[in-house]
Amino acid sequence: MVHTDRDGNKTKLCDLKTDHLINIIKYIERKAEKGLIVRSGGGGWDVDEMWYDEDFIEGEEVLEKMDYKKYVKELNNRTNNRRIR
């Protein structure tokens, strides 16, 4: 599984520091609470073929859109696999 940051850089989840992973989870939770505008568009080279759409989502829709479960799963794997001395 891969994390893509705002600049488009990709990092394997297993390579993220735990603090960074926790911050990503908190960020997604804040976005889910406040809501998020999702923009999409496309089309061809002709102006008549271009399109743009904008939707406001919140709660579970944000969690799903931002792949919340994969980050939580990675964090749980790390905390469940710690050896206690």
PDB file of N, CA, C and O in Angstrom:
ATOM      1  N   MET A   1       0.833  -1.163   0.000  1.00  0.00           N
ATOM      2  CA  MET A   1       0.000   0.000   0.000  1.00  0.00           C
ATOM      3  C   MET A   1       0.885   1.236   0.000  1.00  0.00           C
ATOM      4  O   MET A   1       1.985   1.241   0.553  1.00  0.00           O
ATOM      5  N   VAL A   2       0.370   2.292  -0.642  1.00  0.00           N
ATOM      6  CA  VAL A   2       1.175   3.481  -0.872  1.00  0.00           C
ATOM      7  C   VAL A   2       0.439   4.733  -0.398  1.00  0.00           C
ATOM      8  O   VAL A   2      -0.780   4.841  -0.538  1.00  0.00           O
ATOM      9  N   HIS A   3       1.200   5.682   0.168  1.00  0.00           N
ATOM     10  CA  HIS A   3       0.682   7.000   0.528  1.00  0.00           C
ATOM     11  C   HIS A   3       1.188   7.987  -0.509  1.00  0.00           C
ATOM     12  O   HIS A   3       2.373   7.991  -0.844  1.00  0.00           O
ATOM     13  N   THR A   4       0.283   8.831  -1.023  1.00  0.00           N
ATOM     14  CA  THR A   4       0.660   9.876  -1.963  1.00  0.00           C
ATOM     15  C   THR A   4       0.466  11.217  -1.271  1.00  0.00           C
ATOM     16  O   THR A   4      -0.640  11.532  -0.832  1.00  0.00           O
ATOM     17  N   ASP A   5       1.535  12.013  -1.168  1.00  0.00           N
ATOM     18  CA  ASP A   5       1.414  13.299  -0.493  1.00  0.00           C
ATOM     19  C   ASP A   5       0.888  14.365  -1.464  1.00  0.00           C
ATOM     20  O   ASP A   5       0.656  14.087  -2.641  1.00  0.00           O
ATOM     21  N   ARG A   6       0.705  15.580  -0.955  1.00  0.00           N
ATOM     22  CA  ARG A   6       0.107  16.647  -1.761  1.00  0.00           C
ATOM     23  C   ARG A   6       0.943  17.026  -2.979  1.00  0.00           C
ATOM     24  O   ARG A   6       0.421  17.611  -3.928  1.00  0.00           O
ATOM     25  N   ASP A   7       2.241  16.698  -2.961  1.00  0.00           N
ATOM     26  CA  ASP A   7       3.113  16.990  -4.100  1.00  0.00           C
ATOM     27  C   ASP A   7       3.179  15.852  -5.105  1.00  0.00           C
ATOM     28  O   ASP A   7       3.864  15.951  -6.123  1.00  0.00           O
ATOM     29  N   GLY A   8       2.459  14.761  -4.813  1.00  0.00           N
ATOM     30  CA  GLY A   8       2.437  13.622  -5.711  1.00  0.00           C
ATOM     31  C   GLY A   8       3.510  12.581  -5.427  1.00  0.00           C
ATOM     32  O   GLY A   8       3.611  11.585  -6.144  1.00  0.00           O
ATOM     33  N   ASN A   9       4.312  12.798  -4.392  1.00  0.00           N
ATOM     34  CA  ASN A   9       5.346  11.832  -4.024  1.00  0.00           C
ATOM     35  C   ASN A   9       4.695  10.608  -3.392  1.00  0.00           C
ATOM     36  O   ASN A   9       3.765  10.733  -2.596  1.00  0.00           O
ATOM     37  N   LYS A  10       5.183   9.435  -3.746  1.00  0.00           N
ATOM     38  CA  LYS A  10       4.620   8.189  -3.239  1.00  0.00           C
ATOM     39  C   LYS A  10       5.596   7.529  -2.272  1.00  0.00           C
ATOM     40  O   LYS A  10       6.798   7.450  -2.525  1.00  0.00           O
ATOM     41  N   THR A  11       5.034   7.051  -1.143  1.00  0.00           N
ATOM     42  CA  THR A  11       5.824   6.369  -0.116  1.00  0.00           C
ATOM     43  C   THR A  11       5.048   5.152   0.348  1.00  0.00           C
ATOM     44  O   THR A  11       3.847   5.237   0.603  1.00  0.00           O
ATOM     45  N   LYS A  12       5.726   4.025   0.459  1.00  0.00           N
ATOM     46  CA  LYS A  12       5.069   2.836   1.007  1.00  0.00           C
ATOM     47  C   LYS A  12       4.654   3.125   2.441  1.00  0.00           C
ATOM     48  O   LYS A  12       5.387   3.768   3.193  1.00  0.00           O
ATOM     49  N   LEU A  13       3.460   2.639   2.817  1.00  0.00           N
ATOM     50  CA  LEU A  13       2.983   2.860   4.182  1.00  0.00           C
ATOM     51  C   LEU A  13       3.960   2.312   5.208  1.00  0.00           C
ATOM     52  O   LEU A  13       4.158   2.911   6.265  1.00  0.00           O
ATOM     53  N   CYS A  14       4.564   1.188   4.901  1.00  0.00           N
ATOM     54  CA  CYS A  14       5.495   0.580   5.852  1.00  0.00           C
ATOM     55  C   CYS A  14       6.749   1.436   6.054  1.00  0.00           C
ATOM     56  O   CYS A  14       7.468   1.253   7.036  1.00  0.00           O
ATOM     57  N   ASP A  15       7.018   2.370   5.130  1.00  0.00           N
ATOM     58  CA  ASP A  15       8.187   3.238   5.250  1.00  0.00           C
ATOM     59  C   ASP A  15       7.890   4.554   5.962  1.00  0.00           C
ATOM     60  O   ASP A  15       8.812   5.314   6.258  1.00  0.00           O
ATOM     61  N   LEU A  16       6.613   4.836   6.243  1.00  0.00           N
ATOM     62  CA  LEU A  16       6.253   6.057   6.962  1.00  0.00           C
ATOM     63  C   LEU A  16       6.588   5.893   8.436  1.00  0.00           C
ATOM     64  O   LEU A  16       6.401   4.818   9.007  1.00  0.00           O
ATOM     65  N   LYS A  17       7.080   6.953   9.044  1.00  0.00           N
ATOM     66  CA  LYS A  17       7.301   6.920  10.489  1.00  0.00           C
ATOM     67  C   LYS A  17       5.941   6.862  11.172  1.00  0.00           C
ATOM     68  O   LYS A  17       4.953   7.379  10.652  1.00  0.00           O
ATOM     69  N   THR A  18       5.900   6.236  12.330  1.00  0.00           N
ATOM     70  CA  THR A  18       4.636   6.066  13.050  1.00  0.00           C
ATOM     71  C   THR A  18       3.998   7.413  13.374  1.00  0.00           C
ATOM     72  O   THR A  18       2.780   7.551  13.261  1.00  0.00           O
ATOM     73  N   ASP A  19       4.781   8.402  13.770  1.00  0.00           N
ATOM     74  CA  ASP A  19       4.230   9.729  14.056  1.00  0.00           C
ATOM     75  C   ASP A  19       3.570  10.337  12.821  1.00  0.00           C
ATOM     76  O   ASP A  19       2.509  10.953  12.918  1.00  0.00           O
ATOM     77  N   HIS A  20       4.193  10.163  11.678  1.00  0.00           N
ATOM     78  CA  HIS A  20       3.632  10.671  10.425  1.00  0.00           C
ATOM     79  C   HIS A  20       2.319   9.959  10.110  1.00  0.00           C
ATOM     80  O   HIS A  20       1.344  10.589   9.702  1.00  0.00           O
ATOM     81  N   LEU A  21       2.304   8.663  10.299  1.00  0.00           N
ATOM     82  CA  LEU A  21       1.101   7.866  10.058  1.00  0.00           C
ATOM     83  C   LEU A  21      -0.047   8.333  10.960  1.00  0.00           C
ATOM     84  O   LEU A  21      -1.181   8.465  10.500  1.00  0.00           O
ATOM     85  N   ILE A  22       0.240   8.579  12.217  1.00  0.00           N
ATOM     86  CA  ILE A  22      -0.775   9.068  13.157  1.00  0.00           C
ATOM     87  C   ILE A  22      -1.283  10.442  12.716  1.00  0.00           C
ATOM     88  O   ILE A  22      -2.484  10.706  12.779  1.00  0.00           O
ATOM     89  N   ASN A  23      -0.383  11.312  12.274  1.00  0.00           N
ATOM     90  CA  ASN A  23      -0.796  12.637  11.806  1.00  0.00           C
ATOM     91  C   ASN A  23      -1.686  12.554  10.574  1.00  0.00           C
ATOM     92  O   ASN A  23      -2.627  13.336  10.444  1.00  0.00           O
ATOM     93  N   ILE A  24      -1.410  11.632   9.679  1.00  0.00           N
ATOM     94  CA  ILE A  24      -2.252  11.439   8.493  1.00  0.00           C
ATOM     95  C   ILE A  24      -3.651  11.004   8.925  1.00  0.00           C
ATOM     96  O   ILE A  24      -4.645  11.509   8.403  1.00  0.00           O
ATOM     97  N   ILE A  25      -3.733  10.084   9.861  1.00  0.00           N
ATOM     98  CA  ILE A  25      -5.029   9.598  10.351  1.00  0.00           C
ATOM     99  C   ILE A  25      -5.817  10.744  10.989  1.00  0.00           C
ATOM    100  O   ILE A  25      -7.009  10.894  10.722  1.00  0.00           O
ATOM    101  N   LYS A  26      -5.168  11.548  11.822  1.00  0.00           N
ATOM    102  CA  LYS A  26      -5.840  12.689  12.453  1.00  0.00           C
ATOM    103  C   LYS A  26      -6.314  13.698  11.413  1.00  0.00           C
ATOM    104  O   LYS A  26      -7.402  14.259  11.537  1.00  0.00           O
ATOM    105  N   TYR A  27      -5.494  13.928  10.388  1.00  0.00           N
ATOM    106  CA  TYR A  27      -5.849  14.855   9.308  1.00  0.00           C
ATOM    107  C   TYR A  27      -7.117  14.387   8.594  1.00  0.00           C
ATOM    108  O   TYR A  27      -8.027  15.179   8.352  1.00  0.00           O
ATOM    109  N   ILE A  28      -7.171  13.104   8.262  1.00  0.00           N
ATOM    110  CA  ILE A  28      -8.348  12.558   7.577  1.00  0.00           C
ATOM    111  C   ILE A  28      -9.580  12.667   8.472  1.00  0.00           C
ATOM    112  O   ILE A  28     -10.668  12.984   7.993  1.00  0.00           O
ATOM    113  N   GLU A  29      -9.415  12.408   9.756  1.00  0.00           N
ATOM    114  CA  GLU A  29     -10.542  12.516  10.697  1.00  0.00           C
ATOM    115  C   GLU A  29     -11.058  13.950  10.772  1.00  0.00           C
ATOM    116  O   GLU A  29     -12.269  14.167  10.833  1.00  0.00           O
ATOM    117  N   ARG A  30     -10.157  14.929  10.767  1.00  0.00           N
ATOM    118  CA  ARG A  30     -10.588  16.342  10.772  1.00  0.00           C
ATOM    119  C   ARG A  30     -11.339  16.682   9.500  1.00  0.00           C
ATOM    120  O   ARG A  30     -12.361  17.368   9.537  1.00  0.00           O
ATOM    121  N   LYS A  31     -10.832  16.201   8.375  1.00  0.00           N
ATOM    122  CA  LYS A  31     -11.496  16.467   7.097  1.00  0.00           C
ATOM    123  C   LYS A  31     -12.878  15.828   7.061  1.00  0.00           C
ATOM    124  O   LYS A  31     -13.815  16.416   6.520  1.00  0.00           O
ATOM    125  N   ALA A  32     -13.016  14.642   7.623  1.00  0.00           N
ATOM    126  CA  ALA A  32     -14.311  13.955   7.648  1.00  0.00           C
ATOM    127  C   ALA A  32     -15.316  14.743   8.482  1.00  0.00           C
ATOM    128  O   ALA A  32     -16.500  14.803   8.150  1.00  0.00           O
ATOM    129  N   GLU A  33     -14.833  15.346   9.569  1.00  0.00           N
ATOM    130  CA  GLU A  33     -15.713  16.117  10.446  1.00  0.00           C
ATOM    131  C   GLU A  33     -16.139  17.433   9.803  1.00  0.00           C
ATOM    132  O   GLU A  33     -17.308  17.811   9.880  1.00  0.00           O
ATOM    133  N   LYS A  34     -15.205  18.127   9.174  1.00  0.00           N
ATOM    134  CA  LYS A  34     -15.493  19.442   8.597  1.00  0.00           C
ATOM    135  C   LYS A  34     -16.100  19.362   7.202  1.00  0.00           C
ATOM    136  O   LYS A  34     -16.832  20.259   6.784  1.00  0.00           O
ATOM    137  N   GLY A  35     -15.800  18.303   6.498  1.00  0.00           N
ATOM    138  CA  GLY A  35     -16.257  18.164   5.124  1.00  0.00           C
ATOM    139  C   GLY A  35     -15.151  18.504   4.137  1.00  0.00           C
ATOM    140  O   GLY A  35     -14.127  19.083   4.500  1.00  0.00           O
ATOM    141  N   LEU A  36     -15.375  18.135   2.895  1.00  0.00           N
ATOM    142  CA  LEU A  36     -14.347  18.243   1.872  1.00  0.00           C
ATOM    143  C   LEU A  36     -15.011  18.513   0.524  1.00  0.00           C
ATOM    144  O   LEU A  36     -16.029  17.906   0.193  1.00  0.00           O
ATOM    145  N   ILE A  37     -14.431  19.421  -0.244  1.00  0.00           N
ATOM    146  CA  ILE A  37     -14.920  19.661  -1.599  1.00  0.00           C
ATOM    147  C   ILE A  37     -14.097  18.796  -2.549  1.00  0.00           C
ATOM    148  O   ILE A  37     -12.868  18.873  -2.571  1.00  0.00           O
ATOM    149  N   VAL A  38     -14.784  17.978  -3.328  1.00  0.00           N
ATOM    150  CA  VAL A  38     -14.132  17.100  -4.291  1.00  0.00           C
ATOM    151  C   VAL A  38     -14.397  17.676  -5.681  1.00  0.00           C
ATOM    152  O   VAL A  38     -15.544  17.846  -6.096  1.00  0.00           O
ATOM    153  N   ARG A  39     -13.313  17.969  -6.382  1.00  0.00           N
ATOM    154  CA  ARG A  39     -13.424  18.547  -7.721  1.00  0.00           C
ATOM    155  C   ARG A  39     -12.970  17.527  -8.750  1.00  0.00           C
ATOM    156  O   ARG A  39     -12.000  16.800  -8.538  1.00  0.00           O
ATOM    157  N   SER A  40     -13.674  17.481  -9.852  1.00  0.00           N
ATOM    158  CA  SER A  40     -13.280  16.593 -10.949  1.00  0.00           C
ATOM    159  C   SER A  40     -13.600  17.272 -12.261  1.00  0.00           C
ATOM    160  O   SER A  40     -14.460  18.150 -12.335  1.00  0.00           O
ATOM    161  N   GLY A  41     -12.903  16.857 -13.280  1.00  0.00           N
ATOM    162  CA  GLY A  41     -13.123  17.444 -14.597  1.00  0.00           C
ATOM    163  C   GLY A  41     -12.388  16.641 -15.642  1.00  0.00           C
ATOM    164  O   GLY A  41     -11.610  15.739 -15.330  1.00  0.00           O
ATOM    165  N   GLY A  42     -12.642  16.978 -16.858  1.00  0.00           N
ATOM    166  CA  GLY A  42     -11.985  16.270 -17.952  1.00  0.00           C
ATOM    167  C   GLY A  42     -12.525  16.720 -19.283  1.00  0.00           C
ATOM    168  O   GLY A  42     -13.160  17.768 -19.400  1.00  0.00           O
ATOM    169  N   GLY A  43     -12.268  15.927 -20.259  1.00  0.00           N
ATOM    170  CA  GLY A  43     -12.707  16.247 -21.608  1.00  0.00           C
ATOM    171  C   GLY A  43     -11.557  16.183 -22.578  1.00  0.00           C
ATOM    172  O   GLY A  43     -10.452  15.758 -22.241  1.00  0.00           O
ATOM    173  N   GLY A  44     -11.835  16.609 -23.774  1.00  0.00           N
ATOM    174  CA  GLY A  44     -10.831  16.571 -24.824  1.00  0.00           C
ATOM    175  C   GLY A  44     -10.178  17.923 -25.043  1.00  0.00           C
ATOM    176  O   GLY A  44     -10.110  18.750 -24.134  1.00  0.00           O
ATOM    177  N   TRP A  45      -9.703  18.135 -26.253  1.00  0.00           N
ATOM    178  CA  TRP A  45      -9.017  19.367 -26.596  1.00  0.00           C
ATOM    179  C   TRP A  45      -9.999  20.490 -26.912  1.00  0.00           C
ATOM    180  O   TRP A  45      -9.641  21.667 -26.867  1.00  0.00           O
ATOM    181  N   ASP A  46     -11.203  20.131 -27.221  1.00  0.00           N
ATOM    182  CA  ASP A  46     -12.224  21.100 -27.615  1.00  0.00           C
ATOM    183  C   ASP A  46     -12.930  21.636 -26.371  1.00  0.00           C
ATOM    184  O   ASP A  46     -13.257  20.867 -25.466  1.00  0.00           O
ATOM    185  N   VAL A  47     -13.165  22.937 -26.319  1.00  0.00           N
ATOM    186  CA  VAL A  47     -13.827  23.562 -25.178  1.00  0.00           C
ATOM    187  C   VAL A  47     -15.200  22.946 -24.932  1.00  0.00           C
ATOM    188  O   VAL A  47     -15.624  22.817 -23.783  1.00  0.00           O
ATOM    189  N   ASP A  48     -15.890  22.569 -25.988  1.00  0.00           N
ATOM    190  CA  ASP A  48     -17.218  21.991 -25.846  1.00  0.00           C
ATOM    191  C   ASP A  48     -17.195  20.612 -25.188  1.00  0.00           C
ATOM    192  O   ASP A  48     -18.218  20.162 -24.672  1.00  0.00           O
ATOM    193  N   GLU A  49     -16.061  19.946 -25.197  1.00  0.00           N
ATOM    194  CA  GLU A  49     -15.950  18.618 -24.606  1.00  0.00           C
ATOM    195  C   GLU A  49     -15.508  18.654 -23.144  1.00  0.00           C
ATOM    196  O   GLU A  49     -15.616  17.649 -22.442  1.00  0.00           O
ATOM    197  N   MET A  50     -15.014  19.797 -22.683  1.00  0.00           N
ATOM    198  CA  MET A  50     -14.512  19.904 -21.320  1.00  0.00           C
ATOM    199  C   MET A  50     -15.666  19.960 -20.327  1.00  0.00           C
ATOM    200  O   MET A  50     -16.734  20.494 -20.626  1.00  0.00           O
ATOM    201  N   TRP A  51     -15.434  19.398 -19.129  1.00  0.00           N
ATOM    202  CA  TRP A  51     -16.446  19.432 -18.079  1.00  0.00           C
ATOM    203  C   TRP A  51     -15.784  19.587 -16.727  1.00  0.00           C
ATOM    204  O   TRP A  51     -14.603  19.285 -16.557  1.00  0.00           O
ATOM    205  N   TYR A  52     -16.558  20.060 -15.774  1.00  0.00           N
ATOM    206  CA  TYR A  52     -16.077  20.290 -14.414  1.00  0.00           C
ATOM    207  C   TYR A  52     -17.225  20.018 -13.461  1.00  0.00           C
ATOM    208  O   TYR A  52     -18.368  20.388 -13.727  1.00  0.00           O
ATOM    209  N   ASP A  53     -16.911  19.364 -12.340  1.00  0.00           N
ATOM    210  CA  ASP A  53     -17.942  19.074 -11.350  1.00  0.00           C
ATOM    211  C   ASP A  53     -17.339  19.267  -9.964  1.00  0.00           C
ATOM    212  O   ASP A  53     -16.139  19.076  -9.767  1.00  0.00           O
ATOM    213  N   GLU A  54     -18.177  19.644  -9.011  1.00  0.00           N
ATOM    214  CA  GLU A  54     -17.734  19.894  -7.650  1.00  0.00           C
ATOM    215  C   GLU A  54     -18.790  19.358  -6.691  1.00  0.00           C
ATOM    216  O   GLU A  54     -19.974  19.667  -6.826  1.00  0.00           O
ATOM    217  N   ASP A  55     -18.358  18.554  -5.722  1.00  0.00           N
ATOM    218  CA  ASP A  55     -19.271  17.983  -4.742  1.00  0.00           C
ATOM    219  C   ASP A  55     -18.721  18.219  -3.342  1.00  0.00           C
ATOM    220  O   ASP A  55     -17.506  18.240  -3.142  1.00  0.00           O
ATOM    221  N   PHE A  56     -19.618  18.397  -2.373  1.00  0.00           N
ATOM    222  CA  PHE A  56     -19.237  18.505  -0.973  1.00  0.00           C
ATOM    223  C   PHE A  56     -19.557  17.174  -0.306  1.00  0.00           C
ATOM    224  O   PHE A  56     -20.688  16.693  -0.360  1.00  0.00           O
ATOM    225  N   ILE A  57     -18.533  16.582   0.329  1.00  0.00           N
ATOM    226  CA  ILE A  57     -18.741  15.316   1.026  1.00  0.00           C
ATOM    227  C   ILE A  57     -18.275  15.470   2.463  1.00  0.00           C
ATOM    228  O   ILE A  57     -17.470  16.348   2.772  1.00  0.00           O
ATOM    229  N   GLU A  58     -18.791  14.604   3.349  1.00  0.00           N
ATOM    230  CA  GLU A  58     -18.370  14.622   4.744  1.00  0.00           C
ATOM    231  C   GLU A  58     -18.551  13.237   5.341  1.00  0.00           C
ATOM    232  O   GLU A  58     -19.126  12.345   4.717  1.00  0.00           O
ATOM    233  N   GLY A  59     -18.053  13.072   6.555  1.00  0.00           N
ATOM    234  CA  GLY A  59     -18.221  11.825   7.280  1.00  0.00           C
ATOM    235  C   GLY A  59     -17.617  10.619   6.581  1.00  0.00           C
ATOM    236  O   GLY A  59     -16.478  10.651   6.117  1.00  0.00           O
ATOM    237  N   GLU A  60     -18.405   9.560   6.519  1.00  0.00           N
ATOM    238  CA  GLU A  60     -17.950   8.284   5.946  1.00  0.00           C
ATOM    239  C   GLU A  60     -17.464   8.433   4.502  1.00  0.00           C
ATOM    240  O   GLU A  60     -16.538   7.738   4.084  1.00  0.00           O
ATOM    241  N   GLU A  61     -18.087   9.335   3.745  1.00  0.00           N
ATOM    242  CA  GLU A  61     -17.658   9.523   2.350  1.00  0.00           C
ATOM    243  C   GLU A  61     -16.226  10.025   2.276  1.00  0.00           C
ATOM    244  O   GLU A  61     -15.464   9.598   1.408  1.00  0.00           O
ATOM    245  N   VAL A  62     -15.851  10.928   3.178  1.00  0.00           N
ATOM    246  CA  VAL A  62     -14.476  11.433   3.210  1.00  0.00           C
ATOM    247  C   VAL A  62     -13.527  10.318   3.619  1.00  0.00           C
ATOM    248  O   VAL A  62     -12.470  10.144   3.013  1.00  0.00           O
ATOM    249  N   LEU A  63     -13.900   9.567   4.644  1.00  0.00           N
ATOM    250  CA  LEU A  63     -13.044   8.464   5.100  1.00  0.00           C
ATOM    251  C   LEU A  63     -12.777   7.484   3.968  1.00  0.00           C
ATOM    252  O   LEU A  63     -11.651   7.016   3.799  1.00  0.00           O
ATOM    253  N   GLU A  64     -13.801   7.174   3.200  1.00  0.00           N
ATOM    254  CA  GLU A  64     -13.643   6.249   2.081  1.00  0.00           C
ATOM    255  C   GLU A  64     -12.787   6.864   0.971  1.00  0.00           C
ATOM    256  O   GLU A  64     -11.891   6.208   0.438  1.00  0.00           O
ATOM    257  N   LYS A  65     -13.062   8.106   0.631  1.00  0.00           N
ATOM    258  CA  LYS A  65     -12.345   8.788  -0.453  1.00  0.00           C
ATOM    259  C   LYS A  65     -10.852   8.911  -0.154  1.00  0.00           C
ATOM    260  O   LYS A  65     -10.020   8.833  -1.057  1.00  0.00           O
ATOM    261  N   MET A  66     -10.523   9.105   1.128  1.00  0.00           N
ATOM    262  CA  MET A  66      -9.129   9.322   1.517  1.00  0.00           C
ATOM    263  C   MET A  66      -8.453   8.053   2.037  1.00  0.00           C
ATOM    264  O   MET A  66      -7.387   8.124   2.649  1.00  0.00           O
ATOM    265  N   ASP A  67      -9.070   6.889   1.796  1.00  0.00           N
ATOM    266  CA  ASP A  67      -8.484   5.584   2.146  1.00  0.00           C
ATOM    267  C   ASP A  67      -8.106   5.470   3.622  1.00  0.00           C
ATOM    268  O   ASP A  67      -7.054   4.929   3.964  1.00  0.00           O
ATOM    269  N   TYR A  68      -8.961   5.978   4.475  1.00  0.00           N
ATOM    270  CA  TYR A  68      -8.741   5.987   5.923  1.00  0.00           C
ATOM    271  C   TYR A  68      -8.410   4.604   6.470  1.00  0.00           C
ATOM    272  O   TYR A  68      -7.502   4.459   7.289  1.00  0.00           O
ATOM    273  N   LYS A  69      -9.135   3.599   6.026  1.00  0.00           N
ATOM    274  CA  LYS A  69      -8.971   2.248   6.577  1.00  0.00           C
ATOM    275  C   LYS A  69      -7.565   1.700   6.373  1.00  0.00           C
ATOM    276  O   LYS A  69      -7.056   0.979   7.231  1.00  0.00           O
ATOM    277  N   LYS A  70      -6.926   2.030   5.250  1.00  0.00           N
ATOM    278  CA  LYS A  70      -5.590   1.481   5.010  1.00  0.00           C
ATOM    279  C   LYS A  70      -4.568   2.061   5.987  1.00  0.00           C
ATOM    280  O   LYS A  70      -3.631   1.371   6.389  1.00  0.00           O
ATOM    281  N   TYR A  71      -4.747   3.325   6.369  1.00  0.00           N
ATOM    282  CA  TYR A  71      -3.828   3.937   7.328  1.00  0.00           C
ATOM    283  C   TYR A  71      -4.049   3.365   8.730  1.00  0.00           C
ATOM    284  O   TYR A  71      -3.088   3.078   9.444  1.00  0.00           O
ATOM    285  N   VAL A  72      -5.303   3.201   9.120  1.00  0.00           N
ATOM    286  CA  VAL A  72      -5.625   2.635  10.428  1.00  0.00           C
ATOM    287  C   VAL A  72      -5.136   1.190  10.503  1.00  0.00           C
ATOM    288  O   VAL A  72      -4.612   0.762  11.531  1.00  0.00           O
ATOM    289  N   LYS A  73      -5.305   0.447   9.423  1.00  0.00           N
ATOM    290  CA  LYS A  73      -4.843  -0.947   9.390  1.00  0.00           C
ATOM    291  C   LYS A  73      -3.330  -1.009   9.583  1.00  0.00           C
ATOM    292  O   LYS A  73      -2.835  -1.843  10.341  1.00  0.00           O
ATOM    293  N   GLU A  74      -2.595  -0.132   8.903  1.00  0.00           N
ATOM    294  CA  GLU A  74      -1.143  -0.107   9.055  1.00  0.00           C
ATOM    295  C   GLU A  74      -0.752   0.227  10.492  1.00  0.00           C
ATOM    296  O   GLU A  74       0.142  -0.408  11.052  1.00  0.00           O
ATOM    297  N   LEU A  75      -1.410   1.216  11.093  1.00  0.00           N
ATOM    298  CA  LEU A  75      -1.107   1.584  12.473  1.00  0.00           C
ATOM    299  C   LEU A  75      -1.424   0.428  13.417  1.00  0.00           C
ATOM    300  O   LEU A  75      -0.635   0.131  14.315  1.00  0.00           O
ATOM    301  N   ASN A  76      -2.561  -0.221  13.226  1.00  0.00           N
ATOM    302  CA  ASN A  76      -2.926  -1.369  14.065  1.00  0.00           C
ATOM    303  C   ASN A  76      -1.928  -2.502  13.921  1.00  0.00           C
ATOM    304  O   ASN A  76      -1.580  -3.148  14.910  1.00  0.00           O
ATOM    305  N   ASN A  77      -1.461  -2.755  12.705  1.00  0.00           N
ATOM    306  CA  ASN A  77      -0.458  -3.802  12.494  1.00  0.00           C
ATOM    307  C   ASN A  77       0.813  -3.502  13.283  1.00  0.00           C
ATOM    308  O   ASN A  77       1.426  -4.398  13.865  1.00  0.00           O
ATOM    309  N   ARG A  78       1.193  -2.238  13.291  1.00  0.00           N
ATOM    310  CA  ARG A  78       2.416  -1.862  14.010  1.00  0.00           C
ATOM    311  C   ARG A  78       2.243  -2.016  15.513  1.00  0.00           C
ATOM    312  O   ARG A  78       3.128  -2.543  16.187  1.00  0.00           O
ATOM    313  N   THR A  79       1.128  -1.567  16.038  1.00  0.00           N
ATOM    314  CA  THR A  79       0.931  -1.616  17.481  1.00  0.00           C
ATOM    315  C   THR A  79       0.659  -3.039  17.968  1.00  0.00           C
ATOM    316  O   THR A  79       1.018  -3.373  19.097  1.00  0.00           O
ATOM    317  N   ASN A  80       0.043  -3.870  17.158  1.00  0.00           N
ATOM    318  CA  ASN A  80      -0.233  -5.260  17.546  1.00  0.00           C
ATOM    319  C   ASN A  80       1.012  -6.141  17.450  1.00  0.00           C
ATOM    320  O   ASN A  80       1.089  -7.187  18.094  1.00  0.00           O
ATOM    321  N   ASN A  81       1.989  -5.710  16.639  1.00  0.00           N
ATOM    322  CA  ASN A  81       3.170  -6.527  16.440  1.00  0.00           C
ATOM    323  C   ASN A  81       4.344  -6.115  17.328  1.00  0.00           C
ATOM    324  O   ASN A  81       5.429  -6.684  17.212  1.00  0.00           O
ATOM    325  N   ARG A  82       4.143  -5.139  18.209  1.00  0.00           N
ATOM    326  CA  ARG A  82       5.226  -4.719  19.108  1.00  0.00           C
ATOM    327  C   ARG A  82       5.484  -5.801  20.149  1.00  0.00           C
ATOM    328  O   ARG A  82       4.558  -6.398  20.699  1.00  0.00           O
ATOM    329  N   ARG A  83       6.748  -6.032  20.396  1.00  0.00           N
ATOM    330  CA  ARG A  83       7.122  -7.007  21.421  1.00  0.00           C
ATOM    331  C   ARG A  83       7.199  -6.299  22.753  1.00  0.00           C
ATOM    332  O   ARG A  83       7.781  -5.220  22.863  1.00  0.00           O
ATOM    333  N   ILE A  84       6.620  -6.900  23.746  1.00  0.00           N
ATOM    334  CA  ILE A  84       6.657  -6.340  25.095  1.00  0.00           C
ATOM    335  C   ILE A  84       7.759  -7.051  25.858  1.00  0.00           C
ATOM    336  O   ILE A  84       7.783  -8.279  25.940  1.00  0.00           O
ATOM    337  N   ARG A  85       8.671  -6.265  26.415  1.00  0.00           N
ATOM    338  CA  ARG A  85       9.793  -6.849  27.148  1.00  0.00           C
ATOM    339  C   ARG A  85       9.485  -6.970  28.602  1.00  0.00           C
ATOM    340  O   ARG A  85      10.321  -7.443  29.372  1.00  0.00           O
TER     341      ARG A  85
END
